[in-house]
Amino acid sequence: MPAHLTGPGDRTPGASKDPLDPGPLDSGPLDPGPLDPVAPGTPETPPAPQHPAAPPPSGERAGVSERLDGDEPLLAARAHRPSDLVRFLVGALGIAVVLGIAYFAHGTTAGLEKDIDKGAGQAPPLVISITAVVASIAVLLVPVAFAIERLVKRDGLRIADGVLAAVLAHGVSLAVALWVAEAAPVPIQDALTKSAPSGGLTDPVHNYLGPVIAYMTAVGMARRPRWRVLLWVVLLTDALSVLASGYMTTLAIILTLLIGWSVAYGTLYAVGSPNVRPTGQNLLAGLRRVGFKPVSALHTEEPALAPGGDRGEKGDHERGRRYLVTLEDGAPLDVTIVDREQQAHGYFYRAWRRLMLRGITTRRSSQSLRQALEQEALLAYAAIAAGANAPKLIATSELGPDAVMLVYEHIGGRPLETLPDDEITDELMRAAWRQVEALQSRRIAHRRLTGEALVVDRSGAVFLTDLRGGEIAAGDLVLLMDIAQLLTTFGLRVGPERAVAAALDVLGPDAVADSLPLLQPIALNRGTRSTLRRLAKERADREREAVLAASRARREARGRGDAPGGDRKIERAEKNLDKRAIDEAMEEVREEDLLTRIRQEVLRIRPEAEITPARLERIRPRTLVSLIAGTLAAYLLLSQLTDVPLAGLFDAHWGWVAAAALFSAASYVAAALSLLGFVPEKVPFWRTVSAQVAGSFVKLVAPAAIGGVALNTRFLQRSGLRPGHAVASVGVSQLFGLGSHVLLLLLFGYLTGKEHSASIPPSRTVIAGLLTAAVLALIVTAIPALRKFVTTRVRSLFAGVVPRMLDVVQRPRKLASGIGGMLMLTVVFVLCLYASIRAFGGEASFVVVATVFLAGNALGSAAPTPGGIGAVEGALIVGLTTIGGLDGATATTSVLLFRALTFWLPVLPGWVAFTRLTQRKLL
């Protein structure tokens, strides 16, 4: 049962005796404390509360009792604001910039210090001493006085936050001072310290200035101008006196300011700021200020989803808290409260979309509350002026410094997402499309056409709500995105046929066909994308279950047969029947995704329509990760090259260089053997070798583990294999390769440990690896979510790869070719690295080189950079210097030669092979 918001015993005479009615409440200041959760509202318009028959007491305003029907939503005591995180990151970046200036611009900072010392020498020493003493005392007294003032006003939470931030800032200041004194580069030490007048060196960080700034920032003193001005005057006076007396450098003062500022905002984001969101009582008071006479307010929660409904971007579009307000006279009102905490939902998502998508002018991520209010008001008036059905905005107002309210005429309808599927008629969909047509006639984009933005009243009229994210004077791209979004929204509920037919009836075939390039997941609503991913997963599960059921049925059928063993014709016929049964099962359950079906429906009307997806991303996340990783790898590689005498590259033993090149060339033959060993069908050998050479070009633009898999799969498909068989063959090859790689790494790691110390069993690295694998296996087994994830992946593996593996196992010659090719591939790579080491006079055992290569190759396969650039080089150099005992110069030049022969030099022949195979339609 809903609890009374202010405690029991507050009912006034004449109030309703309904047990769900908490009675009238006294209006008071913002109360950030948590409240009881609200019971979900019904989709139908709730009835207006009945007025008491007896007149209320004369002391009540306008003779009407005000109350809240139901409880307020549960508000968190603290809120984590993205703006605090952004400020913390800016401060951290500022600290990095200051340290960079200290390191790279030592001459400039030294000149600045001389100028300051020269100017300070002209000031009277007595004035400087008195100012320093007064400022140092005041800088401690002002925060204490402010804390007393806040405690008197019962705002102790902010003081606690400030004290925590001050303590953390003091710890960070001590850590930075210790680092500068003990481990920082000499230029940084010279820039942050100097000879003190009393002897010794000055402090690199001010002792108490950083904690005071952190305290001042965390308690929110910036919102109180008098205190803020007073404290800044004291801080600047103290900083100038310290500079003038020669006890600090300029960069040290700036570094101290940044440390205090950054720690304060980092603390606020970590622990959260006190939540001052307005309550329903503040809403009633705000409505009285703008001339309304409210009787009651009912908080309406998000409605429950209908089957197949789409929740939408609840975390992204900051819907706000909504209330149904009953007035003393007149129709009820719909009121939405938007505060900073709800506005912060989806902040980083919006910033990311704005950064990554091109051609789309998204709403500013850092929009203020007043800007949000003005934008929604503008969109509401513009939509009505365009002839669309939209709630009429009749009043707006601020509710304190951190919230605004928007007052609409009450619609009394239900969101589309709450309607059952049988109530979504063709006429209703056409009515919704007519509203979109009205908006687009004035080039207004809605940007959130999901099931919760379309409200259907009792007469069947469709209203467009949630206009806050819309856009005036929108471009063609954004308008077409609205069409694509609404097509998908209706398609999820009633199917693509009816959704497309309704759109064609209203917009016409041309407008609908023009939206097809925007019919892609990235252009759709966040919640819609989640729904599409869920449906795709369900389709994949159905296909996998169908394959497994077909396999079980065939095994049971074979188990009941009486065919004599050893008859190869009968066995081959049984295999063909198994494959046919699996293919038929796949065909029965295979279904296209929703977006593809929508395209097909539109293409029936406009076959010539453009369907190629529009390029919306400025840069893909994988490309960004590869670029960052590649830059870091290049930096690490160049830092290694600075200590390498490049002239020594020409002193290599050319016989060993030729041997290394020969081993590198042999690797392509070994790769072809290892692939063909797991392909029962006949594929030309030398054509396969050419495909492996082409893979050298593909690795330049894709991660090592991805490029080769994609190329081999495509090559086998073009060679006549079915897609499922091609994928399964490459999967079997990768599975055997992984197993052999792990076994060889353990074997050579064991032998390496025996070489270094014959009295001990395996090396500690091998033991640690085995123990780590055992712990991970236990964790996966103990956690249900991880266990389900692993079993799902294993089942998908058995559905495709294992049947293919059984086919290969029954062909000993093929199996020997595959395993032999894998072993040969490892051996020739190890020999290539070994020959590269010998080419520069290095001495290392074959076992150590094999261990280093296997470990470096595993790291390179996991790295996101093309060909494992940077990761492979770094791992090999570190391994050869630590395990192999080579000096840094020899290890670096050997690795560079090895990578040149196995990665860089084959790029040109790989491009030629890739071009030829593509022209012959073999790739």
N, C-alpha and C positions, 0 to 999 in steps of 0.2 A: 504494500500500500504506500502511496506517496507520503513522504514525511513533510511536516511543516518546515518552511525554509528558515524561520527564525525561532523555532522552538514551540512547545505546546502552550496553550493558554492565552492565545492572542486574539481569539474571535471577538468580533464586535456584535452588539445586539442587532438582531434582524438579519444576520448572515445566513447563508444557505446551510442546511444541516446535512448536506451531501457529504459522506465520509471521504470522497475524493477531492472535496473542495477545501484547500488549506486555509481559506479565509483571508481577510485583508492583512496586508503587511505594511509596516512603516517604511517609507522611503528613506534611504540612508546613503552614505558614501559608497564608493566602489569597494566591494568585498571580494578579494582574490581567493578566499578560502574555497575548498572543494564543496560541491553540492551533490545531492543525490541524483542519480541518472534519471532521465525522463523516459517514461513509457512511450513506445512508438505510437505516433499518431495514426489515425485511420486515413485511408486514401480519400474517403468522401469528406465533404466539408462538414466540420463539426458544428453542431447547433450552437447558436448564441446563448450564453448563459442567461438565465432568467433573473430579472430584477426582483429584489425582495418586495413582497406586498406591502410591508410596513415601511414608512419613511425612515431613512437612516438618521442617526443622531445629528444634531445641528452642527456638531464640531467638524464633520467630514466635509471635504471640499465638494462643492456643487451638489451636495446631498447624495453622492453616489459612492458606494464602497468599491475600492479598487483591489484586485486580487490577481494572483497567478494561478491558472488552472494547470495542475500537474507540477512536477518538479523541474528544476532547471537541469540542463545537461551537466554532467560531471566535468568540472574544469580542473586541469592540472594545476598544482600549486606553483610549478615553475615551468617556464617555456624556454626552449633552446632556439635562439634567434639566429638565422643564417647571417644576418648583418654582423653579429659579433664574430662569427667565424671568419667572415671576409676581412674584417678589421684586423683580426689576429694574423691572418696570412699576409696582409699588407705590412703589418709591423715586422713580421719575420723577414719579409723581403727587404724591408728597409735596413734591418740589422745586417743582412747579407751584403747589401750595397755599401754600407759604411765600412764593413770589413774589407770589401773589395777595393774601395777607395784607399783605405789605409795600406793595402798591400801593393797596389799598382800605381798609386799617385803619391808616393812618399815625398817627392820633392815639393809638390804643391802643399801638402799638409805641413811640412817643415817650414816653408815660407810663411804660411798663415800663422803658425805659432810665433814666429819671430815678430811679425807685425803686431800680434796681440800683446806680446811681452813689451814691445817698444811703447805701445799706447798706454799700457798699465803702469809703466815706469814714470809717466808724467802725472799720475794721480797721487794725491797726498796719502802717505801710508796710514796715517791715523784714521782718515775717512774710510779707507778700505777695511781696516780692522774693525771699526765700530759697525759698519754695514754688515760685515760677515757675521759678527756675533749676534746682532739683532735678527738677521735673516735666518740664521741657523736655529734660533730659538722659536721664531714665529712659524717656521715651516713645520715644526712639530706641534705647536699649540693650536694652529688653525684647524688641522684635522681632528684634534681632540675636542675642540669646541663644537665643531660640526657634528661629531658623534653624539655629544651630550644633547644637542638640539634635536637630533633625530630620535634618540631614545625617549626624550620627553614626549615626542609626538608618536611614540609607539611604532617606530619603523626600524626595529632592530634587525630584521632580515638583511636589509641593505648594508648595515654596519658590519654584520657578520661576513657578508660577501667581500666587503672592502678589506677587512682584517685578513681573510684567507688570501686574497690577492696580494696584499702587502707581504705576508709571510713567504708566499711563493716567489714573489719578485726579489725578496732579499736572498732567498736560496739561489735563484738563477744568477743574481749579481755576483754572489760569492763564487759560484762555479765558473762564470766567465772570467772573473778576476784571476782565479787560480789557473785557468787555461792560458790566459795571456801571459802570466808570469812564468809558467813552467813549460808549456808546449807550443805556444803560438809561434809562427814564423817571425823572424827578426824585424821585417818591415812593419808588421802589425804592432809589435812591442814598441818600436820607436814612435809610431804614430799615436798610440794610446797612452804612453807614459813619457815622462821627462824627468830631469833632475829637480827634486823638490828644494825649496829654499832652505829647509831645515836639514838637508842631507838625504841621501837615498833617492828612490824613485817615487813618483806620484802614483796614486791609485788609478788603474785603468777603468774602473767603474765607481761612480759616486756611492758612498756607503748607504745613505738614507734617502737620496733623491728618488731613486727608482721605486722603492716601496711606497713613498708618499704619492707619487704619480699613479701607481697601481691602485692605491686606496682611493684616491680622488676619482679616478675613472670608474672603478667598480661600484662606488656608492651612488653614482649618477649625479655628481655635483654640477655637471654641465647644465642640468635643468634648472638650477638655481643661480641666476646671474650674479647676485651680490657675492655669494660665497665663491663662485667660480672666479670672478675678477680678483677678489682678495687673495685667493690661493695662488693664482697665476702670477700676481705681482710679487708675492713672497718667493715663489719658486724661481722666477727670473732674476730677482735680486740676489738670491742665494747663489745661483749659477754664475752670474756675472762677478760676484765677489770672489768666488772660488777661482774663476779664470784670472781675475786681476791679481790675486795674490800668488798665482803661479802654482797652485796645488792640483790643477787638473788641466788636461788638454781639451781643445774644442771637440775633437772627435769622441773623446771619452764622455763629455757631457751629452752629445747627441746620442751616443750608444746607450747611455743611462736612460734618457727619455724614451727611446724606442723599446727598451727592455720593460720598463714599467708599463707603458701603453699596451704592448703586446701581451704581457702576462695578465693584465687586467681583463682584456677581452677574451683571452683564452680561458680564463677562470670562469667568466660569465657564461661562455658557451658550454663549458664542461658541466657546471653545476646548475645552469639555468638561471634566468632572471625571474624575480617574483611576478606572478601572473596578475595583471590588473585588468583583465577583461571585464567589461560591464555585464551586470546581471539583468534579470528581468525587471527588477525594481528600478534600475537606472533607465531602462527602456520606457517604463511608464512615466518617469519624471521627464525624460526627453520629449515624449509625445505631448505632455502638457505645455512644455516650453514653446512648441511650434503651433499651439492653438487647438489641439485635439482634447477630447474629454474621454479618456479610456476607462472602461469598466473592468475588463479582464484581459489577460494575455495568455495564450496557450502555445507552448513551445512545440513545434511540429518537427519530429525527427525524420531522417531519411526513410522513405517507404521501403518495404521489403521488395525484393526482386521477384518479378514474374518469371515463370519457366522460360529459359532462353534469353532472359533480359540481359542488358548490358549496364553495369553499374557506372561505367564512364570513368572520367578522371577525377574521382573525388579528392584525391590528394593533390591534384594539379590545379583545379579551377576555383578553389577557395569559395565554396558555395555560401559560406556564412551561416550563422544561426538564424532560423526563421521562426516567426511568431505570427499567430493569428490573433489579432487584437479586436475586441468588441468595444464599440463606442457607446456612449450614453444615448446618442441619437445618430441615425444614419447607418449606412452599410458598414460591415467589418472591413478591416485592413489587413493586408499582408505586409509585414515588416521584416526586413533583413538587416542583421547587424554584422558588419565586417570589421574585424580588428586586426591588429598587426600580427597576431599569432596565426590566424587563419590565412592572412595574406602571405605569410612566409611559407605555407605549404607549397611544395613543388618549386621553390625558389631556384635551387640548383638545376632541376630538370629544365625549367624555362630558360635559364642562362645557357645551358648546354645546347638546347634546341636553337636558340638564337645564334650561337656561335657556329654550329655545325650545318644548319640548313641555309641554303642560298635561295634568293628570289622570294623569300617569305618574310614579311615584316611583322615579326611577333611583338606582342606587347612588351613594354619595357619591364625587365625583371625587377628593377629597383624602384618601381612606381610607389609614390607616397599614397597615403590614405586619401588625401584631398584629390589627387590626380585620379585615383580609382573611382571616387565618388563622381567627379566631373565626367569621366569617360562613360560610366554606366548611365548617367543622366542623359548625356548626348546621344548614346545609342538607343535609349528608350524613346526619346522624342523623334529621332530620325526614323526608327522602325515604324512608329505610328504614322509619321508623315508619309512614308512610302506606301501605306495601305496595308501593312501587315498587322496581324493580331498580336499585340504585345501588351503586357500589364502596364497600365498607365501610372507613371511615376508622379505622385502628387506632393511629395515633400521629401527633403533631405536635411540632415542635421548631424553635427558632431556630438558624440557622447564622450566627452573628455578628450584628452590628448591622444588616445590610442585606439579610438573606435569611431565609426560613423554608422548612421542608420539610414536606410532607404525605405520610404513608405509608398506602397502600391495599393491600388484598388484591388479588392479581393476577387479572384477568379472563381474559386470553388471547383476546380477540376482535379483530375488525376494525371500524374505523369504517364507517358506512354509505356514506360518500363513496368508499371504495375498492372497494365491491362492484360487480361488473358489473350492468347493468340487468336481465339475465335472472335474477339471484339475488334481486332485490327482489320477493318474492312478495306476494300479498294477505295471506297469513297473517302474514308478517313485519311488514307495515304495521299490521295490526290489533294485533299484539303491541306495537308502538311506541305506538299510540293508547291501549292499556290502561295503559301506564306513565304517560302524560299524564293519563289519567282518574284514576289513583290520586293523582297530585300535586294535581289540581284538587279532589278530594274533601276535601282538607285545606287548600285555598286556598293552595297553594304554586305559585309561578310559576317557570319555568325560565329564560326570557328568552333562551335561545340554542339553540333546537331546530333546529340545522343538521345537515348530514350528518356532521360530525366529532364532534358531541355524542352521537350514537346509536351505540353499540358493540354488535355482534352476536357472541356467542360461538359456539363450535363446535356447540353443541346448538341454535342458532337463537334463544336467549333474547336479548332486547334490554335493554341497560343504558343508563341516562341518566348521562352524565358532564358535566364542566364546569359544576358547580353553583355556582361561585363568584359568578356574577352573578345568582343567583336571588333570590327575595323571599318572605318569610314573611308570612302574613295579607294576601295580595295582593288588590287590588281587582278588580272585574269587568272593567274595561278591560284590565288587564294579563293576566288569565287568557285573555281572548278574543284578545289579541295572540299568545299562545302557539299557539292553535288556527290562527290565520291563518298564522303562520310555518311550522308543520309542514305545513299544506295546501300551501303554496308549495314547501317543500322536497321533498315527495314529488311534487308536480306537475311540477317540473323534471326529475325522473328518470323517472317512469312515465306522465306525462300527467295531465290534470285528471280524466278519468273515473274511473280506478282510485283516484286519491288521494282524491277525494270519496267514492267508494263505501266505502272502508275506514274513513274517519272517520264516516260515517253508521252503519255497522254497530256501532261501539263507542260513540260519543257520542250518537247519535240526531240526528234532523233539527233539533230545536230549538236545541241547543247549536251545531251547525255553522252554522245560519242566522243565529244571533246574532252570529257572528264576521264576517259580510260587511262591516259598516261599517268594520272594522279591516283589511280586505283592501286595503290601499293601500301604496304604496312606503315612505312615511315611517314606517309602523309595523313594517316588516320589518327584518331583520338587514342590516347594512351590506354584507356580501358578497353577500347575496341581491339587494339593489338593484343592485349592480354587474353581476350575472349577467343580471338583467332588462333593464338598459340595453344590454348587449351583444346580447341576443337581439332587442331592438327595432331596433337598428342593422342587424342582419343581415336582419330583415324588410324594412326600408326599402331596403336595397341590392337585395334580390331584386325588390321592386316597381319600383325604378328601372331595373334591367336588363331587366325584362319590357317596360316602356314603350319603352325604347330599341330593343329587339329588334323590337317591333311597328312602330315608326316606320321602322326600316330595311327591314323586310319590305314595308311599304306603298310606300316610295320605290322599291324595286326593282321592285315590281309595276307602278307607274306608268311606270317607265322602259322596261318591255317593251311598254307599250300603244301603240296607234296612233291614239288619239283626236285629232281635228284641234284645233289651238290656237284659242283665242278663243271657244269654245263655253262660255258661262257656266253653262248647265245641267249640262254634263258636269263642269266644274270644281267646281261646288257639290256634285255627287254624289260626286266624288272626296274632297272634304273631309269629307263626312259618313262616307264609308267609313273615312277615316283616323281620325276620332274614334271611330267604333264599334270599330275594331280596337284602339285604345289602351284604351278602356273594357273590352273583353272581356279584354285581357291583364291589366289591373288586377284584374278580378274573379277571374281564374284563380289569381293568386298572393296575393290578399288573404287575410290570416288575422288573427284576433283575438289580442290579447296573452294571456298565461297567466292573469293575474288576472281578466280578463273571462270567459275560458272557465270558470274555477272558479266564478265567480258564476252563469253560465248553468247549470252542472251542479246547483248547489244550488237554484236557482230552479225546476228541474224537479220537485223534491220539495216545496219550500215557495215557491210562486209569490207569496205575500203577504209574503215576508221583506223587511225593510228593507235596501236596498243603498246608500243615500246615505252616502258616506264620512263618518266622524266627524271633527269638527274637532279636530285634535290640536295644531296649532301655536298658540302664544300670539301670535306675530307672524311674518309671512313675511319672509324675507331681503330681498326686493325692497321690501317696505313699510318695513323698517328702513333700507335705503339711502336710500329716498325721504325718510323722515322726517329723517335726518341731513343729507342734501343740502338739503332744504327749510329746515331750521333755519339752516344755514350761509348759504343764499341770503337768508333773511329778515334775518339779522344784517348781511350785506354791504349789503343794500338799505337797511336802517334807518341804517346808518352813513353811507350816501350822503345820506340825507334830512336828517341833522342839519345839514348845511351848506346846505340849500336853503330859501330863504324861502318858506313855503307861501302867504303872502299874494300872491306873484307869480303863483300859478296863476290867480287871478281877473283878472289884467291881460292875459290872452291875447287875441289878435285873433280874435274869434268867427267871422269869415268863413273864416279858415284852419282853424279847428276844425271848422266845418261841412264844408269840403272834405275834411278828413282822415276825418271820419265817413262821407262818401259813398264815398271810396275803400275804406274798410274794408268797407262793405256790398257793394261790387262784387267783393270778393275771393271771396265765396261763389258768385257766378255763374261766375267764372273757374275755381274749383275744380270745379264741376259739369261745365263744358265739358272740362276736362283729364281728368276721370275717364271721361266718356261717349265721349271720342274713342278710347279703347282698349277699348270694349265693342262688338263687332259687333252683338250683339243689341239689340233696341229696349227702352229703359228710359225712362219719363216724365222729362222734363227738370226740371220744377218740383219733382217728388218728390225728384229727386237734389239739387236746391238745398236742399231742406228737410233732407236727410240731412247735407249739409255744415254747415248751421247747427247740427244736433244734435251734430256733432263738436266744437263749441265747449264743450259741456257735458262731453263725454267727456274732453277734454284736461285738464279740471280735476282728474281723478282718475287719469290715466295719463300716462306720458311722451309727449311730442309725437309721436315717430315711431311709437309703438306704437298709441295710441288711435285715430288716424285710419285706419290700415291695418285694424285689427280691425273698426271700424264699417263701412267701405266694403265689406269682404268680406261681412259679415253682410247688409248692405243688398242687395247684388247677388244673394246666394243667395235672399233673400226675394222678390226681383223676378223670379225664375224661372230664374236661371242655375244650372247645375250647380256643385257645390262646387269641382271642379277648375278649371272655367272662371272662376269668380269669383276664386279665388286667383290664377290666371294673369293675369287682367285687371288686378287691383290690382298684381300684381308688375310687369307691363309699365309701368303708370303710374309706379310708384316708380322703375323703371330709367330711363325717359326723364327723369323729374324729377331724378334724381341726375345724369345726364349733362348736362342743360341747366344745372343749378345749378353744376356744376364749370366748364363752359365760360363761363358768364356771370361767375363769380367771377374766372377768369383774364382775361377780356376787360376787365372794369371795373378789376381790379387793374393791368393794363397801362396803361389810360387814366389811372388815378390817378397812376401813376409818371410818365407823360408830362406831366401837369398840374403836378406839383411841380418837375420839371426836364425841360424839352423837349430838352436836349442829350444825355440818356442814353436808352437803349432802355427795356425794361421795368423795373419797380420791383424792388428787391432782394427783396422779399417773394415776388413771383411766381417769381423765379429760384430762391430758396431752396426754395420749395414744389415746383418741378419737380425739382430735384436730390434732395430728400428722397424724392419719389415714385420716382425712378429707383433710389435706393439701396435702398428697401424692395422694389422689384421684383427687384433682384439678390439680396437676402437670401432672399426667398421662393423664387426659382429655385434657389438654391444649397443650401438645407436640404431634405432629402427629406421630412421630416415636414410642413413648411409647404407644400411643393409638392403633396404628396398631399392635404392639407386643402383647398387652393385649387381643385385640379382636381376634387375630389369635389363641392365647392359649385357649381363652374361646370357640371359635368355635370348636377347636379340642376336648375340653372337652365335649361339647354337642354332638359331633359326636359319642362318644363311651360310656361315663359315664352316661349321662342323660337317654338314652334309658334303660340302666341297672337299673338306679334308679327308673324309672317308673315301671319296672317289680317288684321291691322290694316293692314299695309303695302299690301295689295292693295285697300284702300278709301281712296283719296286724300282724300276728304271727311272721313272719320272721323279720319285721321291729322292732317289740317290742324286739325281741331277740338281734338284732344288737345294738339298742340304749341302751337297758338295759345293755348289755355287756360292752359298752363303759363307762357308768356311774359307773358300778361296778368296772371296771378296775381303774378308777380314785380314787374311794373311797378306795379300798384295798391298793393302793399305799400310799395314804394319811394316812391311818390307820397304815401302816407299818412304815412310818416316825414318826408318832405320838408315836407309841409304842417304837421306838428306842430312842426318846427323853426321854420318861418316864423311860426307862431302866437305864438311867444315872442320874435320879433325876431332869430332866428338867421340867419346867412348861411352857406350851404354849397352847393357845386356838386352837381348831380344825380349826377354820376359818383362823387363821394366818398360820398354818401349810399347809393348802390346798393352800393358795395363794402362799406361798414360793415354794411348790412342783410344781405347775402349771407353775410358771415363770421359775424355774430351768429346768424343763423338756422341755419347749419350747427352751431354750438356748442350751440344750444338743442335741436336734434334729437338730438344725442349725449348730452345731459345726462339723468340718471335721474329728475330731478324732474318733476312734472306740468306740462306745458306749457312745460318749460324754465325754470321760475321761478328767478330769480336769475342763471342763466347768460346768458340773453338780455339782461336789463337791464344786467348788468355789462359784457358784450361791447359792447353798443351805446354805453354811456356812455364806455367807454375808447376806442372807435374814433372817436366824434365829437370827443372832446377831443384825441386825439393826431393823427389824420389830418385831421379836419374843422376843427380850430382853434377849436372852440367853448369857452367857459368852462364850468367844472363845473356851475354853477347852471343855465345854459341847456340844456346837454346832458341833465342829469338830469330837468328838468321836461318837456323834449321827449320823452324816452324814456318817462316815466311816462304822458304823454298818449297816446302811440302804443300802449303796452301796455294802457292802459285801453280804448281803442277796439277793439283787435284781440283782446284776451284776456279782460278782466274784464267789460266791459259785455255782450258777447254770451252770457255764461253763462246768464242768465235766459231769453232767447229760445231758446237751445240746449236748456235743460231742457224748455221747452214743446214744441219740435219733437221732441225725443227721446221725450217722453211720448205725443204723438199718433202718432208712427210705431210705437211699441211697442203701443199700443192697437189699431192697425190691422194688427198683425202684419207690419209691414214692417221690424222690427228684432228 
